[in-house]
Amino acid sequence: MERVLRELLKEAVSGVLAAPMETIEIAPPKDEGFGDLCTPVAMSLTKLLKKPPRKIAEDIVSAIGKGITFEKIDIAGPGFINFIFSRSFIYKELRELITSGESFLVENIGGGRRIQIEFVSANPTGPMHLGHGRGAALGAALSNLLSEAGYSVEREFYINDAGRQVKLLGLSVFAKYKNLCGMHYPFPEDGYKGDYIEDLAIDFSKLSNAGCHLPEEELLDIITNFSYNKMLISMTKDLEDFGVCFDTWQSEKELFEKGEVTQAIDDLRERGYIFEEDDATWFRSTDFGDDKDRVVIKKNGEYTYFAPDIAYHRKKVALGFDELIDIWGADHHGYVCRLQAVIQALGCPKDSLRVLLVQMVSLLKDGQPVQMSKRAGEFITLREVMDDIGADTTKFLFLTRRSDSHLEIDVKVAKAQSAENPVYYVQYAYARINSIFEKAKQESETSGVPAENMEQYLAAFNGDSFNDEEMNLIKKVLIYPMIFKNAALAHEPHRLTFYLQELAGMFHTYYHRYKIVGGDAELTRARLCLCLAIQIVLRHALKILGVKAPDHM
């Protein structure tokens, strides 16, 4: 519906302006009683045309004409234009959805533009926690969303394997290993807690007992590499079981080894953005709106965390992506401005780097917050929650709110097989429609629906049988392409979870109110057609979110 209206509005507005207007805002009205879709375009043209918005709206409406597409077009308030589509147009759109399937639901807004999405990028120093899982769900769903919208998407994991945290992991396991060898060795004051540290030490001891007799420095290096690799394998397995995969993995350590960190700083120095002061090396980020300049090399010659970040983003820029998206934990919000400064210093627009922040997740059991995990020591792991409530449920719940807002997950609700559980409610709508089709095939002689080639048969339905409630359901289905497109443009996959819950709620209410199979054959065919359209949309949106659409529940 939105696509058709947009083209009509573009043509009408071009006539009014005598010039094309590419961007026209279209949305459902806040009050459904006003119509199916509305636009404030007339008000946005007031200054340009120097006319009252209502007069501009009248000119646009006159240029469009009602035709067979609309039942009614109204001008409301200062100049809003409200559109109510005709039944014949609604039926035509529904038939096209059924015959075209998922291709009807998407629009190629990306045009092949290349986007890199970097997400999760957790330190390989411990199990993945819920915050990592939420970032993984967001990154995977956003990648699916943008790919389906016509973008060429690369998914990347940045491995933080060169900093102090990896060394601290090694020291923590080293101390535990020394204890296993019968030697007292002090555990580092800020070492990593949790059973997994002792597990790593035990695993290493099984490889060779000769380690106890190696020089400490050599042994520490071996244990650090062993522990780091074991944790990286564990993280990769968690992500695979969560249904999240990556196209590329970039090592921070590799950036140093290949000299890319030095090259990046030298590049910015040649551009005039690196300077020396107080025996340290600084990046002139205030030139691009940051509140202060940033140190890249300390007085003692050590690189700051910021230095490899510069090299990493310089490498991204060199690969020629049209847009870079970084998904970070909310505690890294202070880094956004300085990295956008780097992007600009490298000659790219500020908005070519977009950072999405992910807030932490709280877990509730019986309404009480769960504070920590025995295995992780300080937090609840993604693996524990996946094993408890399932990967699909975890993923969907992570995507039920904006990523930058705090999220609470109640385990009891997540396990409930009721309307309380949004994942179950949506998946059950899909499975329920499947059972309706099975019943229709079994009763084909009385229902008038053939057991084979149902989709082709249903495409020729007669829509005159639909009542007002069914028309509202059809319109809800037909609004999905606009929801999908706007979610892609805004980089907000949670819009799909909102929509799915609303659609599932409308369908379940409809199912309990009306008999879908049986009685009048023509009415049965029409209602099955509606169910098929709903199922196509449910399946597509769940696929984008990375959640299964089960045939049976």
C-alpha positions as CSV (number, residue, x, y, z in Angstrom):
1,M,0.0,0.0,0.0
2,E,2.7,2.4,1.0
3,R,4.7,1.9,-2.2
4,V,1.7,2.6,-4.4
5,L,0.7,5.7,-2.4
6,R,4.3,7.0,-2.4
7,E,4.5,6.8,-6.2
8,L,1.1,8.6,-6.5
9,L,2.3,11.3,-4.1
10,K,5.6,11.8,-5.9
11,E,3.8,12.3,-9.2
12,A,1.3,14.7,-7.7
13,V,3.9,16.7,-5.7
14,S,6.1,16.9,-8.7
15,G,3.2,18.5,-10.6
16,V,2.6,20.9,-7.8
17,L,6.3,21.8,-7.5
18,A,7.1,21.4,-11.1
19,A,10.1,19.5,-9.8
20,P,10.6,16.0,-8.2
21,M,10.5,15.4,-4.5
22,E,12.3,12.2,-3.5
23,T,11.5,12.0,0.2
24,I,7.9,12.0,1.3
25,E,6.8,11.0,4.8
26,I,4.1,8.4,5.0
27,A,2.8,6.7,8.1
28,P,-0.3,5.2,9.6
29,P,-2.3,7.9,11.4
30,K,-2.2,7.9,15.2
31,D,-6.0,7.4,15.2
32,E,-7.1,4.5,13.0
33,G,-10.4,6.2,12.4
34,F,-8.7,8.8,10.3
35,G,-7.7,6.3,7.6
36,D,-5.1,3.7,6.5
37,L,-2.2,6.0,5.8
38,C,-1.5,9.7,6.0
39,T,1.2,12.3,5.0
40,P,2.2,15.7,6.3
41,V,3.9,16.6,3.0
42,A,1.7,19.6,2.4
43,M,3.0,21.2,5.6
44,S,6.6,20.6,4.7
45,L,6.1,22.5,1.4
46,T,4.5,25.6,3.0
47,K,7.7,27.7,3.1
48,L,8.8,26.6,-0.3
49,L,5.5,27.4,-2.0
50,K,4.5,30.3,0.2
51,K,0.9,28.9,0.4
52,P,-1.3,27.7,3.3
53,P,-0.7,24.0,3.9
54,R,-4.4,23.2,3.4
55,K,-4.4,24.8,-0.1
56,I,-1.2,22.8,-1.0
57,A,-3.0,19.7,0.3
58,E,-6.0,20.4,-1.9
59,D,-3.8,20.8,-4.9
60,I,-2.1,17.4,-4.1
61,V,-5.4,15.6,-3.6
62,S,-6.8,17.1,-6.8
63,A,-3.7,15.9,-8.7
64,I,-4.0,12.4,-7.3
65,G,-7.8,11.9,-7.8
66,K,-9.7,9.2,-6.0
67,G,-9.8,6.7,-8.9
68,I,-10.2,3.0,-8.0
69,T,-7.3,3.1,-5.5
70,F,-9.0,5.0,-2.8
71,E,-12.4,4.9,-1.1
72,K,-11.8,8.3,0.5
73,I,-9.2,11.1,0.8
74,D,-9.5,13.6,3.5
75,I,-7.6,16.8,4.6
76,A,-7.4,17.1,8.3
77,G,-6.1,19.7,10.7
78,P,-3.5,22.2,9.3
79,G,-3.0,20.0,6.2
80,F,-2.6,16.3,6.9
81,I,-3.8,14.2,4.0
82,N,-5.5,10.9,5.1
83,F,-6.1,8.1,2.7
84,I,-8.6,5.2,3.0
85,F,-7.9,2.5,0.3
86,S,-10.8,0.9,-1.6
87,R,-11.7,-2.8,-1.1
88,S,-10.9,-3.6,-4.7
89,F,-7.4,-2.2,-4.2
90,I,-6.9,-4.1,-0.9
91,Y,-8.0,-7.4,-2.6
92,K,-5.6,-6.8,-5.5
93,E,-2.7,-6.2,-3.1
94,L,-3.6,-9.3,-1.1
95,R,-3.7,-11.4,-4.2
96,E,-0.3,-10.1,-5.2
97,L,1.2,-10.9,-1.8
98,I,-0.1,-14.5,-2.0
99,T,1.1,-15.1,-5.6
100,S,4.5,-13.3,-5.2
101,G,5.2,-14.5,-1.6
102,E,8.1,-12.9,0.3
103,S,9.3,-10.9,-2.8
104,F,6.1,-8.7,-2.3
105,L,7.3,-7.8,1.2
106,V,10.7,-6.3,0.5
107,E,12.0,-3.3,-1.4
108,N,15.5,-2.9,-2.8
109,I,16.4,0.3,-0.9
110,G,20.1,-0.6,-0.6
111,G,20.9,-0.9,-4.3
112,G,24.0,-3.0,-3.5
113,R,25.6,-0.4,-1.2
114,R,28.3,-2.1,0.9
115,I,27.9,-2.1,4.7
116,Q,30.1,-3.6,7.3
117,I,28.6,-4.4,10.6
118,E,31.0,-5.1,13.5
119,F,29.3,-6.6,16.5
120,V,29.9,-8.7,19.7
121,S,33.7,-8.2,19.6
122,A,33.9,-9.4,23.2
123,N,37.3,-9.8,25.0
124,P,38.2,-13.5,24.7
125,T,38.8,-13.6,28.5
126,G,35.7,-15.3,29.8
127,P,32.2,-16.7,28.8
128,M,29.9,-14.5,26.8
129,H,27.4,-12.7,29.1
130,L,23.9,-11.4,28.4
131,G,25.1,-8.1,27.1
132,H,27.2,-9.8,24.5
133,G,24.2,-11.9,23.6
134,R,22.0,-8.9,23.1
135,G,24.6,-7.3,20.8
136,A,24.8,-10.6,18.9
137,A,21.1,-10.7,18.4
138,L,21.0,-7.1,17.3
139,G,23.9,-7.5,14.9
140,A,22.6,-10.7,13.3
141,A,19.1,-9.3,12.9
142,L,20.3,-6.0,11.5
143,S,22.6,-7.9,9.0
144,N,19.6,-10.0,7.9
145,L,17.4,-6.9,7.6
146,L,19.8,-4.9,5.5
147,S,20.7,-7.8,3.3
148,E,17.1,-8.4,2.6
149,A,16.7,-4.7,1.8
150,G,19.3,-4.8,-0.9
151,Y,22.5,-3.9,0.8
152,S,25.7,-6.0,0.5
153,V,26.5,-6.7,4.2
154,E,29.7,-8.0,5.7
155,R,29.6,-9.3,9.3
156,E,32.8,-8.9,11.3
157,F,34.0,-9.8,14.8
158,Y,36.9,-7.7,16.1
159,I,39.1,-9.9,18.5
160,N,40.5,-7.9,21.3
161,D,43.5,-10.1,21.8
162,A,46.4,-7.6,22.3
163,G,45.6,-5.7,25.4
164,R,46.0,-6.1,29.2
165,Q,42.9,-8.2,29.6
166,V,44.3,-11.1,27.7
167,K,47.5,-10.9,29.8
168,L,45.4,-10.8,32.9
169,L,43.5,-14.0,31.8
170,G,46.9,-15.7,31.4
171,L,48.0,-14.6,34.8
172,S,44.8,-15.8,36.4
173,V,45.1,-19.3,34.9
174,F,48.8,-19.3,35.5
175,A,48.2,-18.8,39.3
176,K,45.6,-21.6,39.4
177,Y,48.0,-23.9,37.4
178,K,50.8,-23.3,39.8
179,N,48.6,-24.2,42.7
180,L,47.6,-27.4,41.0
181,C,51.3,-28.2,40.7
182,G,51.6,-27.9,44.5
183,M,53.2,-24.5,44.5
184,H,51.9,-21.4,46.2
185,Y,51.4,-18.5,43.8
186,P,49.4,-15.4,44.6
187,F,46.3,-14.9,42.5
188,P,46.3,-11.5,40.7
189,E,44.4,-8.9,42.7
190,D,42.2,-7.9,39.7
191,G,42.3,-11.4,38.1
192,Y,39.3,-13.1,36.5
193,K,37.0,-15.0,38.9
194,G,34.8,-18.0,38.2
195,D,35.0,-21.7,37.9
196,Y,36.1,-21.4,34.2
197,I,39.6,-20.2,35.3
198,E,40.2,-23.3,37.3
199,D,38.7,-25.4,34.4
200,L,41.3,-23.9,32.1
201,A,44.1,-24.6,34.5
202,I,43.0,-28.3,34.8
203,D,42.6,-28.6,31.0
204,F,46.2,-27.3,30.6
205,S,47.6,-29.6,33.2
206,K,46.1,-32.6,31.3
207,L,48.2,-31.7,28.3
208,S,51.6,-31.9,30.0
209,N,53.0,-32.1,33.5
210,A,56.3,-30.8,32.2
211,G,54.9,-27.2,32.3
212,C,55.6,-27.0,36.1
213,H,59.3,-27.1,35.4
214,L,59.4,-24.5,32.5
215,P,60.8,-21.0,33.2
216,E,58.0,-18.8,34.5
217,E,58.0,-16.3,31.6
218,E,57.9,-19.1,29.0
219,L,55.2,-21.0,30.9
220,L,53.1,-17.8,31.3
221,D,53.2,-17.2,27.5
222,I,52.2,-20.7,26.8
223,I,49.3,-20.7,29.3
224,T,48.1,-17.3,28.0
225,N,47.9,-18.5,24.4
226,F,46.3,-21.7,25.5
227,S,43.6,-19.9,27.6
228,Y,42.9,-17.3,25.0
229,N,42.4,-19.9,22.3
230,K,40.2,-22.0,24.4
231,M,38.0,-19.0,25.3
232,L,37.8,-18.0,21.7
233,I,36.7,-21.5,20.7
234,S,34.1,-21.4,23.5
235,M,32.7,-18.0,22.3
236,T,32.5,-19.2,18.7
237,K,30.6,-22.3,19.8
238,D,28.1,-20.1,21.9
239,L,27.6,-17.8,18.9
240,E,27.0,-20.8,16.5
241,D,24.5,-22.3,18.8
242,F,22.8,-18.9,19.1
243,G,22.5,-18.9,15.3
244,V,25.0,-16.0,14.8
245,C,27.8,-16.3,12.2
246,F,30.5,-13.9,10.9
247,D,32.1,-13.4,7.5
248,T,35.4,-12.1,8.8
249,W,37.4,-12.1,12.1
250,Q,39.9,-9.3,12.6
251,S,42.6,-9.7,15.3
252,E,43.8,-6.7,17.2
253,K,47.1,-8.4,17.7
254,E,47.5,-8.8,14.0
255,L,47.2,-5.0,13.5
256,F,50.3,-4.5,15.6
257,E,52.2,-7.4,14.1
258,K,51.6,-6.1,10.5
259,G,52.6,-2.6,11.5
260,E,49.2,-1.2,10.7
261,V,48.9,0.7,14.0
262,T,52.2,2.6,13.3
263,Q,51.0,3.2,9.7
264,A,47.7,4.6,10.8
265,I,49.4,7.1,13.2
266,D,51.9,8.1,10.6
267,D,49.0,8.6,8.1
268,L,47.2,10.9,10.5
269,R,50.5,12.7,11.3
270,E,50.9,13.5,7.5
271,R,47.4,14.8,7.5
272,G,48.2,17.2,10.4
273,Y,46.2,15.5,13.1
274,I,48.9,14.0,15.2
275,F,51.1,16.1,17.6
276,E,53.5,15.7,20.4
277,E,53.0,17.2,23.8
278,D,54.1,16.4,27.4
279,D,56.2,13.6,26.0
280,A,53.1,11.9,24.7
281,T,51.6,11.5,21.2
282,W,48.1,13.0,20.7
283,F,45.3,12.8,18.1
284,R,43.8,16.3,17.4
285,S,40.2,15.1,17.8
286,T,38.9,18.5,18.9
287,D,39.2,19.6,15.2
288,F,36.1,17.4,14.7
289,G,34.0,18.3,17.7
290,D,35.4,16.1,20.4
291,D,35.6,17.7,23.8
292,K,39.4,17.1,24.1
293,D,42.3,15.7,22.2
294,R,43.2,12.1,22.7
295,V,46.5,10.3,23.6
296,V,47.5,7.5,21.3
297,I,51.0,6.8,22.7
298,K,51.7,7.4,26.4
299,K,54.8,8.9,27.9
300,N,56.2,5.5,28.6
301,G,55.9,4.5,24.9
302,E,52.9,2.2,25.3
303,Y,50.0,2.5,22.9
304,T,46.6,3.4,24.4
305,Y,43.5,1.3,23.6
306,F,42.6,4.1,21.1
307,A,45.6,3.5,18.9
308,P,44.6,0.1,17.5
309,D,41.0,1.4,17.2
310,I,42.4,4.1,14.8
311,A,44.2,1.4,12.8
312,Y,41.2,-0.9,12.7
313,H,38.8,1.8,11.4
314,R,41.5,3.1,8.9
315,K,41.5,-0.5,7.5
316,K,37.7,-0.5,7.2
317,V,37.8,2.8,5.3
318,A,40.5,1.4,3.0
319,L,38.2,-1.5,2.1
320,G,35.7,0.9,0.6
321,F,32.5,0.3,2.5
322,D,29.8,2.8,2.0
323,E,28.7,2.7,5.6
324,L,30.3,1.3,8.8
325,I,28.2,0.1,11.7
326,D,29.7,-0.6,15.1
327,I,27.6,-2.2,17.8
328,W,29.1,-1.5,21.3
329,G,28.1,-1.9,24.9
330,A,26.6,1.3,26.3
331,D,29.6,1.8,28.6
332,H,31.7,2.7,25.5
333,H,29.5,5.7,24.6
334,G,32.5,8.0,25.3
335,Y,34.4,6.5,22.4
336,V,31.8,7.4,19.7
337,C,32.9,11.0,19.2
338,R,36.6,10.3,19.0
339,L,36.2,7.5,16.4
340,Q,33.9,9.6,14.3
341,A,36.7,12.2,14.5
342,V,39.1,9.6,13.1
343,I,36.7,8.8,10.3
344,Q,36.6,12.5,9.4
345,A,40.3,12.9,9.7
346,L,40.6,10.0,7.1
347,G,38.5,12.0,4.7
348,C,35.1,10.4,5.2
349,P,31.8,12.0,6.3
350,K,31.1,11.7,10.0
351,D,27.8,9.8,9.4
352,S,29.6,7.1,7.4
353,L,30.3,5.5,10.8
354,R,27.2,4.7,12.8
355,V,27.5,3.4,16.4
356,L,24.6,1.5,18.0
357,L,24.8,1.2,21.7
358,V,23.5,-1.8,23.6
359,Q,22.4,-1.6,27.2
360,M,22.9,-4.5,29.6
361,V,20.3,-7.1,30.4
362,S,18.9,-8.0,33.8
363,L,17.7,-11.5,34.5
364,L,14.8,-12.1,36.8
365,K,13.7,-15.3,38.5
366,D,10.4,-15.3,40.4
367,G,10.5,-11.5,40.1
368,Q,13.9,-11.2,41.8
369,P,17.1,-10.1,40.0
370,V,19.8,-12.8,39.5
371,Q,23.1,-11.3,40.4
372,M,25.8,-13.7,39.2
373,S,26.8,-17.0,37.8
374,K,28.9,-19.6,39.5
375,R,30.7,-20.4,36.2
376,A,31.4,-16.8,35.2
377,G,31.9,-15.5,38.7
378,E,30.5,-12.0,38.0
379,F,27.7,-12.2,35.5
380,I,25.1,-14.5,33.9
381,T,26.4,-16.2,30.8
382,L,24.6,-16.3,27.5
383,R,25.0,-20.1,27.4
384,E,23.2,-20.5,30.7
385,V,20.2,-18.5,29.5
386,M,20.1,-20.3,26.1
387,D,20.2,-23.7,27.8
388,D,17.4,-22.6,30.1
389,I,14.9,-20.8,27.8
390,G,16.2,-21.7,24.3
391,A,18.1,-19.7,21.7
392,D,15.0,-18.5,19.8
393,T,13.3,-17.2,22.9
394,T,16.5,-15.5,24.1
395,K,17.0,-13.9,20.7
396,F,13.5,-12.6,20.3
397,L,13.4,-11.2,23.8
398,F,16.6,-9.4,23.2
399,L,15.0,-7.7,20.3
400,T,11.7,-6.6,22.0
401,R,13.1,-3.2,22.9
402,R,15.4,-0.5,21.5
403,S,19.0,-1.6,22.0
404,D,19.9,1.5,24.0
405,S,17.2,1.0,26.6
406,H,17.6,-1.3,29.6
407,L,16.0,-4.8,29.3
408,E,14.7,-7.2,31.9
409,I,14.1,-10.8,31.1
410,D,11.8,-12.8,33.4
411,V,12.7,-16.5,33.1
412,K,9.2,-17.6,34.3
413,V,7.5,-15.5,31.6
414,A,10.1,-16.7,29.0
415,K,9.1,-20.3,29.7
416,A,5.3,-19.7,29.7
417,Q,3.3,-21.1,26.9
418,S,0.8,-18.2,26.9
419,A,0.2,-14.7,25.6
420,E,2.5,-13.5,28.4
421,N,5.5,-14.9,26.4
422,P,5.8,-12.8,23.2
423,V,7.9,-15.4,21.4
424,Y,5.5,-18.2,22.1
425,Y,2.6,-16.1,21.1
426,V,4.1,-15.2,17.7
427,Q,5.4,-18.7,16.9
428,Y,2.1,-20.3,18.0
429,A,0.2,-18.0,15.5
430,Y,2.4,-19.5,12.7
431,A,1.9,-23.1,13.9
432,R,-1.8,-22.6,14.4
433,I,-2.2,-21.4,10.8
434,N,-0.3,-24.5,9.7
435,S,-2.8,-26.7,11.6
436,I,-5.7,-24.8,10.0
437,F,-4.3,-25.7,6.6
438,E,-3.9,-29.4,7.6
439,K,-7.5,-29.5,8.7
440,A,-8.7,-27.8,5.5
441,K,-6.9,-30.5,3.4
442,Q,-8.3,-33.3,5.5
443,E,-11.8,-31.8,5.0
444,S,-11.3,-30.9,1.4
445,E,-14.5,-32.5,0.3
446,T,-16.7,-30.4,2.6
447,S,-14.5,-27.3,2.8
448,G,-14.3,-27.0,-1.0
449,V,-10.5,-26.6,-0.8
450,P,-8.4,-29.1,-2.8
451,A,-5.7,-31.0,-0.9
452,E,-3.1,-30.1,-3.5
453,N,-1.9,-26.8,-5.1
454,M,-3.7,-24.8,-2.3
455,E,-1.7,-21.6,-2.8
456,Q,-2.5,-21.4,-6.5
457,Y,-6.2,-22.0,-5.8
458,L,-6.4,-19.5,-3.0
459,A,-4.9,-16.8,-5.2
460,A,-8.2,-16.7,-7.1
461,F,-10.3,-16.0,-4.0
462,N,-13.4,-13.8,-3.9
463,G,-12.8,-11.2,-1.3
464,D,-16.4,-10.0,-1.0
465,S,-16.9,-12.3,1.9
466,F,-14.6,-10.4,4.3
467,N,-16.1,-8.5,7.3
468,D,-14.6,-5.4,8.8
469,E,-12.4,-7.3,11.3
470,E,-11.0,-9.3,8.5
471,M,-10.3,-6.1,6.5
472,N,-8.4,-4.7,9.4
473,L,-6.3,-7.9,9.6
474,I,-5.6,-7.7,5.8
475,K,-4.5,-4.0,6.2
476,K,-2.3,-5.0,9.1
477,V,-0.6,-7.6,6.8
478,L,-0.3,-5.2,3.9
479,I,1.4,-2.5,6.1
480,Y,4.3,-4.9,6.7
481,P,6.4,-3.8,3.7
482,M,6.4,-0.3,5.1
483,I,7.3,-1.6,8.6
484,F,10.2,-3.6,7.1
485,K,11.5,-0.7,5.0
486,N,11.4,1.8,7.9
487,A,13.1,-0.7,10.2
488,A,15.9,-1.1,7.6
489,L,16.3,2.7,7.1
490,A,16.3,3.3,10.9
491,H,18.6,0.3,11.6
492,E,16.0,-0.9,14.2
493,P,15.0,-4.6,13.9
494,H,13.0,-4.3,17.1
495,R,10.3,-2.7,15.0
496,L,9.6,-6.1,13.6
497,T,9.1,-7.7,17.0
498,F,6.6,-5.0,17.9
499,Y,4.7,-5.6,14.6
500,L,4.8,-9.4,15.1
501,Q,3.2,-9.2,18.5
502,E,0.5,-6.9,17.2
503,L,-0.3,-9.1,14.2
504,A,-0.2,-12.3,16.3
505,G,-2.6,-10.8,18.8
506,M,-5.0,-9.7,16.1
507,F,-4.9,-13.2,14.6
508,H,-5.4,-15.1,17.8
509,T,-8.4,-13.0,18.6
510,Y,-9.8,-13.6,15.2
511,Y,-9.2,-17.3,15.4
512,H,-11.2,-17.6,18.6
513,R,-14.1,-15.5,17.2
514,Y,-14.7,-17.1,13.8
515,K,-14.8,-20.6,12.4
516,I,-12.3,-20.6,9.5
517,V,-12.8,-24.1,8.0
518,G,-16.2,-25.5,7.4
519,G,-19.7,-24.2,6.5
520,D,-19.7,-22.0,3.4
521,A,-17.0,-23.1,0.9
522,E,-16.5,-19.6,-0.5
523,L,-16.1,-18.1,3.0
524,T,-13.7,-20.9,3.9
525,R,-11.5,-20.1,0.9
526,A,-11.5,-16.4,1.7
527,R,-10.5,-17.0,5.3
528,L,-7.8,-19.5,4.3
529,C,-6.4,-17.0,1.9
530,L,-6.2,-14.4,4.7
531,C,-4.4,-17.0,6.9
532,L,-2.0,-17.8,4.2
533,A,-1.1,-14.1,3.8
534,I,-0.6,-13.8,7.6
535,Q,1.7,-16.8,7.6
536,I,3.8,-15.5,4.8
537,V,4.5,-12.3,6.7
538,L,5.1,-14.1,10.0
539,R,7.6,-16.4,8.4
540,H,9.5,-13.5,6.7
541,A,9.7,-11.4,9.8
542,L,10.8,-14.3,12.0
543,K,13.5,-15.2,9.5
544,I,14.9,-11.7,9.7
545,L,15.1,-11.9,13.5
546,G,16.8,-15.3,13.2
547,V,13.9,-17.1,15.0
548,K,12.3,-20.3,13.7
549,A,8.8,-20.5,12.4
550,P,7.7,-23.9,13.7
551,D,5.1,-25.9,11.8
552,H,3.8,-27.5,15.0
553,M,3.9,-26.6,18.7
